[in-house]
Amino acid sequence: MFRVILDYYRDPIVNMAVDEAIHRYRGNVDFDTLRIYMWRPSGVSIGRSQDVYETLNLECVWSYGYIPVVRPTGGGALLHMEGGEVTYSVVIGRDNPIFNLDVQSSSIEIAKGVYNALSRLGIEAGISGEYLSRGEPLCYFRRGSSDILIGGRKISGSAQMRDGDALLQHGTLLIRLVPDIWSCVIKDVDVDSLKEKVISLADLNVCLPVSKVYSALVDGFLEVFGEDYFYGSLLPEEVEIADELVKEKYLRWLEEVRSQ
């Protein structure tokens, strides 16, 4: 059984707390979860192993009114512009066969949901299938096995974490890219390299209602996980966990960064 949550816009801190809460609570329910969402206000996330001061130009982040946040997963930094991307998260339990695959293989299987969605939208793409990351600060400059590529340029990347009970993978589908702003908020990111390595739906002259992108993603992921699903919302227990994470983890971290 698969729960589908269509969440639309949330605060960056809440988005990460909710993903983590669903992951933490997975061992208590008998269904996996696909959550699709966006960001308001815009956020800048970094991987859990990155240092915010080494990775982000915080002066630029504050000047745009963006909110920095640490993802529970790894990977590199990302700018999540309001209206500039659709984000997905998938949480599966150990009873799902994909859980028993290694990280790269499971990442590819899950990312096929985005590949399928693009195909439904009439966009020809491919899956990288190889891991070539060299620790670049920007996630979209890292080449992961589950990257979705169009003409060699990355339109979707993902990151994963797992424990004994569940796996969390979240990733993005770029709707539009503003290289100058990405280069401003994330250190060591060259505008020309961005244009060379990254692509968005807007760059393909694809302009679609967000509802159509959501629908394609739902159908694309159901091709991967089967059609035994239901539309739902967060459980009260997940909301409680998320609220606690916001207060005790994510807001505390943000307050520490703001105080520096």
N, C-alpha and C positions, 0 to 999 in steps of 0.2 A: 504494500500500500504506500502511496506517495502523496504527501500533502503539498499543495501549491499555494504559496502566499504571494499575492500581488500587492506590493507595499508602496509603490510610487515614492514620493519624496520624504526623506527623513534627514535629521541632523547627522553629520559625520560620526560624532561620538556614539549616538544612538544606533546608527547602522552597524558599527563594529561590535557594540555591546549585544545587540540582538543576534547577530551571527554567532557570537561566542556562546550566548545563552542557549540557543537551539542546539549547538554542539554539546554543551555540557549536559543538557537534559535528555539527549537522544536515548540513553540507556533505560529511561523510564517509560518510553512509548514504543509502540509496535509499527511505526511508520517512519519513512525517510521524508526529507523536506527539500523542496525547491523554493527559494525565495528570490523574487525579482524586485529591484528597487532602484531609486535614484537619490541624488544628493541635493539638499538645500539647508543651509548655504553650501557653497562649494567647499570641498575639503582637500587636504593634501595628506595622503597616507604614506607611511614608511613601513617597511618590513620589520618584524620584531627584533631582528638582529642589527638593524641600522641605528646609527647615532643621529639624533635629530639635528644637532648643531653642525655635524660634518656633512649632512645630506641636504638640508634645506636652507635657503636664504630666508630666514625668518622675518627679516625686515620687509621683504617683498611679500611674504605670506600675509603679514599683518596689514600691509598697505592695501591689499585687495580685499581684506575682510574674510579671508579663508581660515578654516579651522584645521590645524594639524592633528593627526591621530596616528597611533601605532596599531597596525593590524595584528590580529592574533596569529596570522600566518607569516611566512617569510617573504622573500623577494625584495624587489627594489621599490623606490618611491614612485608615487603616482599622483597626478592632479586629477581630481574628480570634479569637473566643472558642472555647475548646475545646468542641466539640459544638454550636457556634452557627452554623456555616456549613459548606458544602461548597465547595471551591475547585477550579477547573479551570485547566489550562494547555494551550494548543495551540501546537505548533511546526510550521510548514510551510515547505518549501523553495521556491525560486524556480520550480520546475517545476509547482507547484500554481497553477491560474489565479487563486485568491484572492490570492496574493502580488502579482499585477500590478495589483490594484485599489488605489485611494488608501486612506489610513488609515481614514477614516470608513466607506467602503463595505466594506472588508475586515473592519473591526470588526463591522459589522452582520451580514455573512454568517456570521462565526464565532459571534457571539452567538445566532444562530438556533438553535444547539444547545441553549441554555438554554430558549429559547422553546418549542422542540419538546418538551423534557423536561417542562416545566410542562403543556403540552397533554396529554401522555401520562398525567400525574397528575390530569387532570381540572380543571386550573386555567386560567382564561381570563386571558391576559396580552397585552401589546402591546410593540412595540419603538419606542423614542423616535423614531429617525430624524432627529434634529436635535441640533446641538451648541450648547449655551447656557452652557458653563462660564464662570464669572467668577472663578475662582481661589480658591474657598472652600477652607478647610483640610481639610474632610472630603470624602472621595471621594463619599459618597452624597448630598452636597448639590450636587455638580457634575452637570450634565445633559449626558451624552454621547450620541452618535448610537446607540450600541449598548446603551444602558440598557434593561433589561426592566422594564416598569411594570405595576402592577395598580391600577386605579382612580387613576391618576396618581401613585402612590407607588412608589418604586424598591425592587425586590427583588434586582436583580442589576446590577452594573456591571463594567466591564472596563478594562484598560489594555494598551497595545501598545508593542513596540519592534521594530526591524528593522535588518538590515544587508544587505550584498550577497548573502548566501547564504540567509538564513532570517528568518522572522517569529516572534516570540513574543507571544502574547496570553494573559493570565490574568485570571480574573474569579471572582466569588463568587455563591453562591446562599444567601441568608440563611435559616437554619432558625429562629432565635429572636433577638430583639433586647432588650437590657437598656439602655434609654436613659440611666439614671443613670450607669452605668459608662462608656458611650461619652462622655458629657459630661464625665466626670472626666478621662479619659486624653487626650482630644483638645481642644485649646484652642478657644475661641470656638464651641462646639457647644451649642446650646440644646436642652433636653429636649423642650420643646413642638414645636420645629421638627422634631426627629427623628421624633416621633410623627406629625407631619403629612406628612412627605416620604418616610419609609422604612417598609417593611412586611416582615414575615417570614412563613414558613409557619405558625409558631405563632399569629401575629396572624390568620391565616385559619382557625384551628382545624384545621389540617392537621397531624396527628401520624403520621409514617411511620417505619419502620425505615430507618436510613441505607442499608442495602443496596438498598432500593427506590429511593431517590433516586439512588444511584450507577447503578443499572440504567437508570433513565429518562434520565439524562444521557448514558450511553453510547449508547443508542438514538437520543437526540435529536441528538447530534453525528454519528452515522453517517448520519442523514438528510441532513446537510449534505455530508459528505465521501465518501459511498458505503460500500458494505458489504465492500470488499476490505480486511480488517483482520485483525489477530492480537493476542492478549493476550501481553504481554511484560514485561520488567523492564529496568532500566538496564543498559547495556553496561559492561564493565570500564573502557573509556576514559572514559565519562561519569561513572562513580563517581570515577575519578582526578581529573577536572577539578573535580567538585563538592567533593571533599575539599580540593583546593588552594584553591578559592574560599572555603571555610569558614575555613581557616586564615589565608590571606593577605589576604582582603578583609572578610568579614562579621564574624569574631571580632575582628579588629583594630579595625574601626569600633565594635563594641560595647564593647570595652575602653576606647577613647578616650572614649566617651559616659559610661561608668560612672566614669571618673576625674575628670570635671568636677565 
